[in-house]
Amino acid sequence: MNYSSFITKVLEEASHIANEKFGKVTGTVKAGDNNQVLTEADLAIGKLIIEQIKKEYPDYNIIDEEAGVIDNGSEFTWVVDPIDGTSNFANGIVTYGIMIGLLQRATSIAGGIALPYFKQIYTAEKGKGTFCNEEKITVSSEEKLTNALIAYGIDGHPENTSLTYEELKVVGEIILHCRNLRSSNSTFDAAMVIEGKYGGILNKTSKIWDIVAPQILIEEAGGIFTDFFGKPIDYSDPLTKITNNFAFCAASPEIHKQLQEIIHQ
């Protein structure tokens, strides 16, 4: 089935809402997590995407960051992040995006990312490659980590500060072995990996809606997407995993290998 045209259409409509509201809304911190912010744009975009999915794929399940789970007993599950990088969006920073991914059972089979400010839409389907505004793209061919920019998204853990300090040791090692570090802590960084501008991206604090779309996009662009320690991502029973943490490491093949060597030191 061809999902890319549907994903593109929905992301174009969602981008229109995002651009209309950008710079005009403020964020509300979600209860219990100072790292998570919500705006009225998240809700409006989520509503639009869910309505379009229900219209075109009424039997499919849906996971939406804000709306939660819609269980239709299907083997297919749409996974939606209305705005990834809401803190950026709420502060008038352009590095944010909109993501839609599709799981078939435990496999990411299609996905899309929109960067509304940049008027870019990335789409991919399993076995068909990755495209940006309908032009085929691939991850970087750079084979040396020392020549690559690496993105690392990190959230603080005030409830257990030792987690943050330990993670910073890994970040420090990566900085010392790559050209330099970048971090919008949003899907903008994943898009830069997909385009081959960054060599890789890592994050130890993510949810399922943060990774389903980037995984298929990076893999179909020739990259590798694993958990933080190089193992396959476990999407089994995805509707039960909305509170799970997903740590990941994604990069071009040679860069992924070198990042894993650092992580496993």
Secondary structure, DSSP 8 states (H G I E B T S, - for coil): ---HHHHHHHHHHHHHHHHHHTTS---EE-TT-TT-EE-HHHHHHHHHHHHHHHHH-TTSEEEETTTEEE--S-SEEEEEEEEESHHHHHTT-S--EEEEEEEETTEEEEEEEEEGGGTEEEEEETTTEEEETTEEE-------GGG-EEEEE----TTSHHHHHHHHHHHHHHHHHSSEEE--SSHHHHHHHHTTSSSEEEEEEE-HHHHHHHHHHHHHTT-EEEETTS-----SSGGG-TT--EEEEEE-HHHHHHHHHHHT-
